[in-house]
């Protein structure tokens, strides 16, 4: 035991020295050597596995090296170095490890079929990992093609490839890979950003407060919740806080012009590629930063005014450069993002107006988190005038990003990531403000303990069904979004349905599923055997779920087997899912197109839902098909072409 402690002590010392050192030229040299090797081997017959590893290093090293450099830059002042000791490093490692163990433990408890967004990223990451290590050149070229063509491109999958290869392809390991690749770097960047902001404006900060702030950030439920569901959108958090941090340093003249331009352009464009909706964060950032600059130009003089002019030049040239790069190199992506009417396309996912979406936001973050956030705003605005522009920028960025997004659709759990970076900075400032209301040690200990108890209570309220009785007393201040490990009791019935469909279709006759709830849908059948079998029912054809987004299914007329849930299963407003309801009714009532099919088998799954399997007995009558098309075209007169079964 003593030997283990000594080894840990030595390792910690080495990490600390490396972290506090200057530019590590050794790593740059290694990267250039590997880059040269990769270029020489790109068309060789060497094992693709090795080329895959080399290419991963070439692609990922610049990103994570830049993240490491900005963290080191943020923590460069001497007074921060003094508090960033071994105790802090060990505590941070323990915090990261505990959250990682929680992620694995949570998903290991689930007995669930991951479908749609829950499995979409998982499935594509598995396929992309296989491609990367079997045909690495094809995998690399797919990145560019995917950015241009796909709504959900493979950019966020690239950093997960190595982890999935090493850890395995199970869902718990997939979510752990997301946590390691994206959330830990975000926590580290965010922690460094907070410490720098606090230390620049308040020298009275101890290692204990540092540990408290890092722990508090790690317990923000809106960061971890999408990870547990298999969303990899947290990749964007790294870019968001990197941009915020480097702008903060630039305003203090601690970043040179050319590196600032290159890194800003790289991360802004990368952020847009990660997920299209991060464009709302980018717009919020430019507007907020622009307003700050205009304010400084109007009310400052001398050197401060000159710096404001430099900032205006920076933001103009960076924005213009991003625009030119997108137009020249990624025109298809740019035009699709700019001209597609997403507000109409995703109208089914808009659950209410602005007041309703504000209510959802309040429920998502909870009274506790938002109260601490408000304290952080007060700390930066009233008690520290030097921080006012920074606080103003964070608040305006959040407000604009939120407003622009909810004009299109209501926010899902992953979409709150466009608010998380700014919110977390203000939240951490609030934590610090609460600890310094009194200089007495006993006060700081009591407040720190109380904060941790409440935050742990909020965390357990969100993810653990069996809470401690004491913590339940504070439920009213916690988030309303609760996500417990999902356990299905009808997995055997689903397997029977899958086997029966394969037998009936003989793995070649097209199967169409008319059901769209979280209990039963076509994707549940597709993902039933993940990750061992990515296509357990090969005859399943594409299904339309949302009217304006999908239109009438083009392959429906060719379906030889149709599966219909009774009662009809929706996951949105039935008026937005008529492609489910109006196709299901003829089968359940034996009218219209339903008369061309005969009921072969019926299964009962969770919540007493009957899954009926119909087999085509005769060709569909043209009058029945035209009647359905006309009905949809009356509902959607401006989208007539979309509501035809055949082009």
C-alpha positions as CSV (number, residue, x, y, z in Angstrom):
1,X,0.0,0.0,0.0
2,X,2.8,2.4,0.9
3,X,4.5,1.6,-2.4
4,X,1.4,2.5,-4.3
5,X,1.1,5.8,-2.4
6,X,4.7,6.7,-3.2
7,X,4.2,5.9,-6.9
8,X,1.0,8.1,-7.0
9,X,3.0,10.9,-5.3
10,X,5.8,10.7,-7.9
11,X,3.3,10.6,-10.8
12,X,1.4,13.6,-9.4
13,X,4.7,15.5,-9.2
14,X,5.5,14.7,-12.8
15,X,2.0,15.8,-14.0
16,X,2.3,19.0,-12.0
17,X,5.7,19.9,-13.4
18,X,4.5,19.1,-17.0
19,X,1.4,21.2,-16.5
20,X,3.4,24.1,-15.2
21,X,6.1,24.0,-17.9
22,X,6.3,26.1,-21.0
23,X,5.7,25.1,-24.6
24,X,6.4,21.4,-24.9
25,X,8.4,21.4,-28.2
26,X,8.9,17.6,-27.8
27,X,5.2,17.0,-28.6
28,X,5.3,19.4,-31.6
29,X,8.3,17.4,-32.9
30,X,6.6,14.1,-32.4
31,X,3.5,15.4,-34.2
32,X,5.5,16.5,-37.2
33,X,7.3,13.2,-37.4
34,X,4.0,11.3,-37.2
35,X,2.5,13.6,-39.8
36,X,5.4,12.8,-42.1
37,X,5.0,9.1,-41.5
38,X,1.3,9.3,-42.2
39,X,1.9,11.1,-45.5
40,X,4.5,8.4,-46.6
41,X,2.2,5.5,-45.7
42,X,-1.1,6.9,-47.0
43,X,-1.1,4.7,-50.1
44,X,1.0,1.8,-48.7
45,X,-0.1,-1.8,-48.1
46,X,0.6,-1.6,-44.4
47,X,-2.1,-2.9,-42.0
48,X,-5.0,-0.4,-42.1
49,X,-5.2,-0.7,-38.3
50,X,-1.9,1.1,-37.9
51,X,-2.7,3.7,-40.5
52,X,-5.9,4.3,-38.6
53,X,-4.1,4.9,-35.4
54,X,-1.6,7.3,-37.1
55,X,-4.4,9.2,-38.8
56,X,-6.3,9.6,-35.5
57,X,-3.2,11.1,-33.9
58,X,-2.8,13.5,-36.8
59,X,-6.4,14.6,-36.6
60,X,-6.9,14.8,-32.9
61,X,-3.6,16.1,-31.6
62,X,-4.0,19.7,-32.8
63,X,-7.4,20.0,-31.2
64,X,-6.5,18.6,-27.8
65,X,-3.1,20.3,-27.9
66,X,-4.8,23.7,-28.4
67,X,-7.2,22.9,-25.5
68,X,-4.2,22.0,-23.3
69,X,-2.4,25.2,-24.3
70,X,-5.4,27.5,-23.6
71,X,-5.8,25.8,-20.2
72,X,-2.2,26.3,-19.4
73,X,-2.4,30.0,-20.6
74,X,-5.5,30.6,-18.4
75,X,-3.7,29.2,-15.4
76,X,-0.3,30.9,-16.1
77,X,-0.4,33.7,-13.5
78,X,1.9,33.0,-10.6
79,X,-0.8,33.3,-7.9
80,X,-2.9,30.6,-9.6
81,X,0.1,28.3,-9.9
82,X,0.5,28.6,-6.1
83,X,-3.0,27.3,-5.4
84,X,-2.9,24.7,-8.2
85,X,-1.0,22.2,-6.1
86,X,-1.0,18.4,-5.8
87,X,-4.0,18.3,-3.6
88,X,-6.0,20.1,-6.3
89,X,-4.8,17.8,-9.1
90,X,-5.6,14.7,-7.1
91,X,-9.0,16.0,-6.1
92,X,-9.9,16.9,-9.7
93,X,-8.8,13.4,-10.9
94,X,-11.0,11.9,-8.2
95,X,-14.0,14.0,-9.2
96,X,-13.6,13.1,-12.9
97,X,-13.2,9.4,-12.0
98,X,-16.3,9.4,-9.8
99,X,-18.5,11.0,-12.5
100,X,-17.1,8.6,-15.1
101,X,-17.9,5.6,-12.8
102,X,-21.4,7.0,-12.4
103,X,-21.9,7.2,-16.2
104,X,-20.9,3.6,-16.6
105,X,-22.9,2.4,-13.6
106,X,-26.0,4.2,-14.7
107,X,-26.0,2.8,-18.2
108,X,-25.0,-0.7,-17.0
109,X,-28.3,-0.8,-15.0
110,X,-30.4,-0.2,-18.1
111,X,-32.3,-3.0,-19.9
112,X,-33.4,-1.0,-22.9
113,X,-33.5,-0.8,-26.7
114,X,-31.8,2.4,-27.8
115,X,-33.5,4.0,-30.8
116,X,-33.7,7.2,-32.8
117,X,-31.4,9.8,-31.1
118,X,-30.5,7.4,-28.3
119,X,-28.9,5.0,-30.8
120,X,-28.3,7.1,-33.9
121,X,-24.9,8.4,-32.8
122,X,-24.0,5.0,-31.3
123,X,-24.8,3.2,-34.5
124,X,-23.0,5.6,-36.8
125,X,-20.0,5.7,-34.4
126,X,-19.7,1.9,-34.5
127,X,-19.9,1.8,-38.3
128,X,-17.5,4.7,-38.6
129,X,-15.0,3.1,-36.2
130,X,-15.0,0.0,-38.3
131,X,-14.4,2.0,-41.4
132,X,-11.6,4.0,-39.8
133,X,-9.6,0.9,-39.0
134,X,-10.4,-1.1,-42.1
135,X,-10.4,1.6,-44.8
136,X,-8.9,4.8,-43.1
137,X,-8.6,6.8,-46.4
138,X,-12.3,6.3,-47.1
139,X,-13.1,7.3,-43.5
140,X,-11.1,10.5,-43.8
141,X,-12.7,11.5,-47.1
142,X,-16.1,10.7,-45.6
143,X,-15.6,13.6,-43.1
144,X,-15.8,16.2,-45.9
145,X,-18.6,14.5,-47.8
146,X,-20.6,14.1,-44.6
147,X,-20.3,17.8,-43.7
148,X,-21.6,18.7,-47.1
149,X,-24.4,16.2,-47.4
150,X,-25.6,15.0,-44.0
151,X,-27.8,16.7,-41.4
152,X,-25.9,14.8,-38.8
153,X,-22.3,14.5,-40.0
154,X,-19.5,12.4,-38.6
155,X,-17.3,15.2,-37.2
156,X,-18.2,14.5,-33.6
157,X,-17.6,10.8,-34.1
158,X,-13.9,11.2,-35.0
159,X,-12.5,11.7,-31.4
160,X,-14.6,8.7,-30.2
161,X,-13.1,6.2,-32.7
162,X,-10.0,5.4,-30.7
163,X,-11.9,5.1,-27.4
164,X,-14.6,2.9,-28.8
165,X,-11.8,0.7,-30.3
166,X,-10.1,0.4,-27.0
167,X,-13.1,0.2,-24.6
168,X,-15.5,-1.7,-26.7
169,X,-18.8,-0.9,-28.5
170,X,-21.3,-1.5,-25.7
171,X,-23.6,1.4,-24.8
172,X,-22.0,2.0,-21.4
173,X,-18.6,2.2,-23.0
174,X,-20.0,4.5,-25.7
175,X,-21.3,7.0,-23.2
176,X,-18.0,6.7,-21.2
177,X,-16.2,7.5,-24.5
178,X,-18.3,10.7,-24.9
179,X,-17.5,11.6,-21.3
180,X,-13.8,11.1,-21.7
181,X,-13.5,12.8,-25.1
182,X,-15.7,15.8,-24.5
183,X,-17.0,16.3,-21.0
184,X,-13.6,16.0,-19.1
185,X,-11.9,18.5,-21.5
186,X,-14.9,20.8,-21.0
187,X,-14.7,20.5,-17.2
188,X,-11.0,21.3,-17.4
189,X,-11.4,24.3,-19.7
190,X,-14.3,25.6,-17.7
191,X,-12.4,25.2,-14.4
192,X,-9.4,27.0,-15.8
193,X,-11.6,29.8,-17.2
194,X,-13.4,30.3,-13.9
195,X,-10.2,30.3,-11.9
196,X,-8.7,32.9,-14.2
197,X,-11.7,35.2,-14.1
198,X,-11.9,35.0,-10.3
199,X,-8.2,35.4,-9.7
200,X,-7.9,38.4,-12.0
201,X,-10.5,40.2,-9.9
202,X,-10.0,38.6,-6.4
203,X,-6.7,37.4,-5.1
204,X,-8.4,35.7,-2.1
205,X,-8.9,32.2,-3.5
206,X,-7.7,29.0,-1.8
207,X,-7.2,25.5,-3.1
208,X,-10.4,24.4,-1.1
209,X,-12.5,26.9,-3.0
210,X,-11.0,25.6,-6.3
211,X,-12.0,22.0,-5.4
212,X,-15.5,23.3,-4.5
213,X,-16.0,25.1,-7.8
214,X,-14.8,22.1,-9.9
215,X,-17.0,19.8,-7.9
216,X,-20.0,22.1,-8.4
217,X,-19.4,22.3,-12.2
218,X,-19.3,18.5,-12.4
219,X,-22.6,18.3,-10.6
220,X,-24.5,20.5,-13.1
221,X,-27.1,17.9,-14.3
222,X,-27.6,19.5,-17.8
223,X,-24.1,18.6,-18.7
224,X,-24.3,14.9,-17.9
225,X,-27.9,14.2,-18.7
226,X,-27.5,14.1,-22.6
227,X,-24.4,12.0,-22.2
228,X,-26.3,9.3,-20.4
229,X,-28.8,9.2,-23.3
230,X,-26.0,8.8,-25.9
231,X,-25.9,12.3,-27.3
232,X,-22.5,13.4,-28.4
233,X,-23.4,17.1,-28.8
234,X,-21.2,17.9,-25.8
235,X,-18.4,18.0,-28.3
236,X,-19.5,21.6,-29.0
237,X,-19.0,22.6,-25.3
238,X,-15.2,22.4,-25.8
239,X,-15.4,24.9,-28.7
240,X,-17.8,27.2,-26.9
241,X,-15.6,27.6,-23.8
242,X,-12.4,27.7,-25.8
243,X,-13.7,30.6,-27.8
244,X,-14.9,32.4,-24.6
245,X,-11.5,31.8,-22.9
246,X,-9.3,32.9,-25.8
247,X,-11.4,36.1,-26.3
248,X,-11.0,36.8,-22.6
249,X,-7.2,36.4,-22.9
250,X,-7.1,38.5,-26.1
251,X,-8.9,41.4,-24.3
252,X,-6.0,41.3,-21.8
253,X,-3.4,41.4,-24.6
254,X,-2.2,37.9,-23.8
255,X,-2.8,36.2,-27.2
256,X,-1.0,37.3,-30.4
257,X,-3.0,38.3,-33.4
258,X,-2.3,35.5,-35.9
259,X,-2.7,32.6,-33.5
260,X,-5.9,34.3,-32.2
261,X,-7.4,34.5,-35.7
262,X,-6.4,31.0,-36.7
263,X,-7.8,29.3,-33.5
264,X,-11.0,31.4,-33.5
265,X,-11.7,30.6,-37.1
266,X,-10.9,26.9,-36.6
267,X,-13.2,26.5,-33.5
268,X,-16.0,28.7,-34.8
269,X,-16.3,26.7,-38.1
270,X,-15.7,23.4,-36.2
271,X,-18.6,24.3,-33.8
272,X,-21.0,24.9,-36.7
273,X,-20.0,21.5,-38.2
274,X,-20.5,19.6,-34.9
275,X,-24.1,20.4,-34.8
276,X,-26.1,22.8,-37.0
277,X,-28.0,24.3,-34.1
278,X,-24.7,25.5,-32.5
279,X,-25.0,28.3,-35.1
280,X,-27.4,30.0,-32.6
281,X,-24.6,30.0,-30.0
282,X,-22.3,31.5,-32.7
283,X,-24.8,34.2,-33.6
284,X,-25.3,35.0,-29.9
285,X,-21.6,35.3,-29.4
286,X,-21.0,37.7,-32.3
287,X,-23.9,39.9,-31.3
288,X,-22.9,40.0,-27.6
289,X,-19.2,40.7,-28.4
290,X,-20.2,43.3,-30.9
291,X,-22.4,45.1,-28.4
292,X,-19.6,45.2,-25.9
293,X,-17.2,46.7,-28.4
294,X,-19.8,49.3,-29.5
295,X,-20.3,50.3,-25.8
296,X,-16.5,50.6,-25.3
297,X,-16.2,52.7,-28.4
298,X,-18.9,55.1,-27.2
299,X,-17.7,55.6,-23.7
300,X,-14.0,54.9,-23.6
301,X,-11.0,57.1,-24.3
302,X,-7.3,56.8,-25.0
303,X,-5.8,53.3,-24.8
304,X,-9.0,51.7,-24.0
305,X,-10.6,53.1,-27.1
306,X,-7.7,51.9,-29.2
307,X,-8.1,48.4,-27.8
308,X,-11.8,48.5,-28.7
309,X,-11.0,49.4,-32.3
310,X,-8.6,46.4,-32.4
311,X,-11.4,44.2,-31.0
312,X,-13.8,45.5,-33.7
313,X,-11.2,44.7,-36.4
314,X,-10.7,41.2,-34.9
315,X,-14.4,40.3,-34.9
316,X,-14.9,41.7,-38.4
317,X,-12.0,39.8,-39.9
318,X,-12.8,36.6,-38.1
319,X,-16.4,36.7,-39.1
320,X,-15.5,37.5,-42.7
321,X,-12.9,34.8,-42.9
322,X,-15.4,32.2,-41.6
323,X,-17.9,33.3,-44.2
324,X,-15.4,33.1,-47.0
325,X,-14.2,29.6,-46.0
326,X,-17.7,28.3,-45.8
327,X,-18.7,29.8,-49.1
328,X,-15.6,28.5,-50.9
329,X,-15.0,25.2,-49.2
330,X,-18.4,24.2,-47.8
331,X,-20.9,26.0,-50.0
332,X,-23.5,23.1,-49.9
333,X,-23.4,23.0,-46.1
334,X,-23.7,26.8,-45.9
335,X,-26.6,27.2,-48.4
336,X,-28.5,24.3,-46.8
337,X,-28.1,25.8,-43.3
338,X,-29.0,29.3,-44.5
339,X,-32.0,28.6,-46.8
340,X,-33.7,25.5,-45.3
341,X,-36.9,26.5,-43.5
342,X,-36.2,24.7,-40.3
343,X,-38.9,26.5,-38.5
344,X,-41.5,24.9,-40.7
345,X,-39.6,21.6,-41.0
346,X,-39.4,21.1,-37.2
347,X,-42.7,22.8,-36.3
348,X,-43.9,19.5,-34.9
349,X,-41.2,19.8,-32.2
350,X,-42.4,23.3,-31.1
351,X,-44.5,22.6,-28.0
352,X,-45.5,26.2,-27.3
353,X,-44.7,29.9,-27.5
354,X,-41.9,31.9,-25.8
355,X,-43.5,31.8,-22.3
356,X,-43.9,28.0,-22.5
357,X,-40.3,27.6,-23.6
358,X,-39.1,29.8,-20.8
359,X,-41.1,27.7,-18.4
360,X,-39.3,24.6,-19.8
361,X,-36.0,26.2,-19.3
362,X,-36.7,27.0,-15.7
363,X,-37.8,23.4,-15.1
364,X,-34.7,22.1,-16.8
365,X,-32.2,23.9,-14.7
366,X,-34.2,24.2,-11.5
367,X,-34.5,26.9,-8.8
368,X,-31.2,26.0,-7.1
369,X,-29.0,26.3,-10.2
370,X,-30.7,29.5,-11.4
371,X,-30.6,31.2,-8.0
372,X,-26.8,30.6,-7.8
373,X,-26.5,31.9,-11.4
374,X,-28.3,35.1,-10.4
375,X,-25.9,35.5,-7.5
376,X,-23.1,35.1,-10.0
377,X,-24.5,37.9,-12.1
378,X,-24.9,40.2,-9.1
379,X,-21.3,39.3,-8.1
380,X,-19.9,40.3,-11.5
381,X,-22.2,43.3,-12.1
382,X,-22.6,45.1,-8.8
383,X,-19.7,44.0,-6.7
384,X,-17.0,44.0,-9.4
385,X,-17.3,46.7,-12.0
386,X,-14.3,45.4,-14.0
387,X,-16.3,42.3,-14.8
388,X,-19.4,44.1,-16.1
389,X,-18.6,43.8,-19.8
390,X,-17.8,40.1,-19.4
391,X,-21.0,39.4,-17.5
392,X,-23.0,41.4,-19.9
393,X,-21.6,39.4,-22.8
394,X,-22.4,36.1,-21.2
395,X,-26.0,37.1,-20.4
396,X,-26.7,38.6,-23.8
397,X,-25.2,35.6,-25.5
398,X,-27.5,33.2,-23.6
399,X,-30.6,35.3,-24.1
400,X,-30.1,35.7,-27.9
401,X,-29.1,32.1,-28.5
402,X,-32.2,30.9,-26.5
403,X,-34.6,33.2,-28.3
404,X,-33.3,32.3,-31.8
405,X,-33.5,28.6,-31.1
406,X,-37.0,28.5,-29.6
407,X,-38.4,30.5,-32.6
408,X,-37.7,27.2,-34.5
409,X,-38.5,24.5,-31.9
410,X,-38.6,23.7,-28.2
411,X,-35.4,22.6,-26.7
412,X,-34.5,19.0,-26.1
413,X,-32.1,18.0,-23.4
414,X,-29.1,18.3,-25.7
415,X,-30.1,21.7,-27.0
416,X,-29.5,23.3,-23.6
417,X,-25.8,22.9,-24.4
418,X,-26.0,26.3,-26.2
419,X,-26.7,27.9,-22.8
420,X,-24.5,25.7,-20.6
421,X,-21.1,27.4,-21.2
422,X,-22.3,30.9,-20.2
423,X,-24.6,29.6,-17.5
424,X,-21.8,27.5,-15.9
425,X,-19.4,30.5,-15.7
426,X,-22.1,32.6,-14.0
427,X,-23.0,29.6,-11.8
428,X,-19.4,29.1,-10.7
429,X,-19.1,32.9,-9.9
430,X,-22.2,32.5,-7.8
431,X,-20.6,29.6,-5.8
432,X,-17.5,31.7,-5.2
433,X,-19.6,34.7,-4.2
434,X,-21.4,32.7,-1.5
435,X,-18.2,31.5,0.0
436,X,-16.7,35.0,0.4
437,X,-19.6,36.7,2.1
438,X,-17.6,36.3,5.3
439,X,-13.9,35.9,5.8
440,X,-14.3,33.5,8.7
441,X,-13.2,29.9,8.2
442,X,-16.2,28.4,10.0
443,X,-18.6,30.3,7.7
444,X,-16.8,29.1,4.5
445,X,-16.8,25.5,5.8
446,X,-20.6,25.6,6.5
447,X,-21.5,27.3,3.3
448,X,-19.3,24.9,1.2
449,X,-20.9,21.8,2.9
450,X,-24.4,23.2,2.4
451,X,-23.7,23.9,-1.3
452,X,-22.4,20.4,-1.8
453,X,-25.3,18.8,0.0
454,X,-27.8,20.7,-2.1
455,X,-26.0,20.0,-5.4
456,X,-25.6,16.3,-4.6
457,X,-29.3,16.3,-3.8
458,X,-30.1,17.9,-7.1
459,X,-27.9,15.4,-8.9
460,X,-29.4,12.4,-7.2
461,X,-32.9,13.8,-7.7
462,X,-32.2,13.8,-11.4
463,X,-30.6,10.4,-11.8
464,X,-31.3,8.2,-8.8
465,X,-34.8,7.0,-8.1
466,X,-34.1,6.0,-4.5
467,X,-33.2,9.3,-2.7
468,X,-32.1,9.8,0.9
469,X,-35.1,11.0,2.9
470,X,-33.3,14.2,4.0
471,X,-32.6,15.3,0.5
472,X,-36.2,14.8,-0.6
473,X,-37.2,17.7,1.5
474,X,-35.5,20.0,-1.0
475,X,-37.1,18.6,-4.2
476,X,-38.9,21.9,-4.9
477,X,-35.6,23.7,-5.6
478,X,-34.2,20.9,-7.9
479,X,-34.5,20.4,-11.6
480,X,-37.7,18.9,-12.9
481,X,-35.9,16.8,-15.5
482,X,-35.5,13.3,-14.0
483,X,-33.8,10.5,-16.0
484,X,-33.6,7.2,-14.3
485,X,-32.1,4.0,-15.7
486,X,-34.6,2.6,-18.2
487,X,-35.7,-1.0,-17.9
488,X,-38.0,-2.7,-20.4
489,X,-39.9,-5.9,-19.3
490,X,-41.0,-6.9,-22.8
491,X,-37.7,-7.5,-24.5
492,X,-38.5,-11.2,-25.1
493,X,-41.8,-10.2,-26.8
494,X,-39.9,-7.7,-29.0
495,X,-37.5,-10.5,-30.0
496,X,-40.4,-12.8,-30.9
497,X,-41.8,-10.0,-33.1
498,X,-38.4,-9.6,-34.8
499,X,-38.1,-13.4,-35.4
500,X,-41.7,-13.6,-36.7
501,X,-41.1,-10.7,-39.1
502,X,-38.0,-12.3,-40.5
503,X,-39.8,-15.6,-40.9
504,X,-42.8,-14.0,-42.6
505,X,-40.8,-11.8,-44.9
506,X,-38.1,-14.4,-45.6
507,X,-35.6,-11.6,-45.2
508,X,-36.5,-10.1,-48.6
509,X,-40.2,-9.0,-48.6
510,X,-40.4,-5.3,-47.6
511,X,-41.7,-4.6,-44.1
512,X,-43.3,-1.2,-43.1
513,X,-44.0,-0.3,-39.4
514,X,-46.8,2.2,-38.6
515,X,-46.0,3.2,-35.0
516,X,-44.1,6.1,-33.6
517,X,-44.0,6.1,-29.8
518,X,-41.1,5.6,-27.4
519,X,-42.6,2.2,-26.6
520,X,-42.8,0.8,-30.1
521,X,-41.4,2.1,-33.5
522,X,-39.5,0.8,-36.4
523,X,-36.1,1.8,-35.0
524,X,-36.7,-0.3,-31.9
525,X,-36.8,-3.4,-34.2
526,X,-33.7,-2.2,-36.1
527,X,-31.7,-1.7,-32.9
528,X,-33.0,-4.7,-31.0
529,X,-29.7,-6.6,-31.1
530,X,-27.2,-3.7,-30.8
531,X,-24.2,-3.7,-30.8
532,X,-23.8,-7.3,-32.0
533,X,-26.2,-7.0,-35.0
534,X,-26.8,-3.6,-36.6
535,X,-29.6,-4.9,-38.8
536,X,-31.6,-7.8,-37.2
537,X,-34.6,-7.2,-39.4
538,X,-33.1,-6.6,-42.8
539,X,-36.4,-6.2,-44.7
540,X,-37.5,-3.1,-42.8
541,X,-37.9,-0.1,-45.0
542,X,-37.8,3.6,-44.2
543,X,-40.7,5.0,-42.2
544,X,-42.2,8.5,-42.2
545,X,-42.9,9.9,-38.7
546,X,-43.4,13.6,-39.0
547,X,-45.6,15.1,-41.7
548,X,-43.8,18.2,-42.8
549,X,-40.3,16.8,-42.3
550,X,-40.9,13.4,-44.0
551,X,-44.0,13.5,-46.2
552,X,-45.7,10.3,-47.3
553,X,-43.4,7.3,-47.3
554,X,-42.1,6.5,-50.8
555,X,-41.6,2.8,-50.2
556,X,-45.0,2.1,-48.6
557,X,-46.7,0.9,-51.7
558,X,-44.1,-1.9,-52.1
559,X,-44.5,-3.2,-48.5
560,X,-45.6,-6.8,-48.4
561,X,-45.8,-6.9,-44.6
562,X,-47.2,-4.0,-42.5
563,X,-46.9,-3.8,-38.7
564,X,-49.5,-1.6,-36.9
565,X,-49.7,-0.8,-33.2
566,X,-53.1,-0.7,-31.5
567,X,-53.8,1.9,-30.0
568,X,-52.1,4.1,-32.6
569,X,-48.7,5.2,-31.2
570,X,-47.5,8.8,-31.4
571,X,-44.6,10.7,-29.8
572,X,-45.8,14.2,-30.9
573,X,-49.1,15.9,-31.5
574,X,-51.2,13.5,-33.7
575,X,-52.0,16.5,-36.0
576,X,-48.3,16.6,-36.8
577,X,-48.1,12.8,-37.3
578,X,-50.9,12.1,-39.7
579,X,-48.5,10.0,-41.7
580,X,-48.8,7.6,-38.7
581,X,-52.5,8.0,-37.7
582,X,-54.1,8.1,-41.2
583,X,-52.0,5.1,-42.4
584,X,-52.8,3.1,-39.3
585,X,-56.6,3.6,-39.3
586,X,-57.4,1.7,-42.5
587,X,-55.7,-1.4,-41.1
588,X,-57.3,-1.2,-37.7
589,X,-60.8,-0.6,-39.1
590,X,-60.4,-2.8,-42.2
591,X,-61.2,0.0,-44.7
592,X,-59.5,1.5,-47.8
593,X,-55.9,0.2,-48.2
594,X,-56.4,-2.0,-45.1
595,X,-58.7,-4.3,-47.1
596,X,-55.7,-5.4,-49.3
597,X,-54.0,-6.9,-46.2
598,X,-54.9,-9.8,-43.8
599,X,-54.0,-10.0,-40.1
600,X,-51.5,-12.8,-39.6
601,X,-50.4,-12.4,-35.9
602,X,-50.8,-10.2,-32.9
603,X,-48.4,-9.6,-30.0
604,X,-48.8,-7.8,-26.7
605,X,-46.0,-5.6,-25.4
606,X,-45.5,-3.0,-22.6
607,X,-48.5,-1.1,-21.4
608,X,-50.9,-3.6,-23.1
609,X,-50.1,-2.3,-26.6
610,X,-51.0,-4.8,-29.3
611,X,-48.6,-5.1,-32.3
612,X,-50.5,-6.4,-35.3
613,X,-48.8,-8.0,-38.2
614,X,-50.6,-7.8,-41.6
615,X,-49.6,-9.5,-44.9
616,X,-50.6,-8.2,-48.3
617,X,-53.1,-10.5,-50.0
618,X,-53.8,-8.4,-53.1
619,X,-52.5,-5.3,-54.9
620,X,-53.5,-2.0,-53.5
621,X,-56.5,-0.3,-55.2
622,X,-55.5,2.9,-57.0
623,X,-58.6,4.7,-55.7
624,X,-57.7,3.9,-52.1
625,X,-54.1,5.2,-52.7
626,X,-55.3,8.4,-54.4
627,X,-57.9,9.1,-51.7
628,X,-55.1,9.0,-49.1
629,X,-52.9,11.3,-51.2
630,X,-55.7,13.8,-51.7
631,X,-56.5,13.9,-48.0
632,X,-52.9,14.8,-47.2
633,X,-52.7,17.4,-50.0
634,X,-55.8,19.1,-48.6
635,X,-54.1,19.3,-45.2
636,X,-50.8,20.5,-46.8
637,X,-51.7,22.4,-50.0
638,X,-48.2,24.0,-50.3
639,X,-46.4,20.6,-50.0
640,X,-48.3,18.6,-52.6
641,X,-45.2,17.0,-54.1
642,X,-44.1,15.8,-50.7
643,X,-47.5,14.0,-50.1
644,X,-47.4,11.5,-53.0
645,X,-46.5,7.9,-52.4
646,X,-44.5,7.9,-55.6
647,X,-42.5,10.7,-57.3
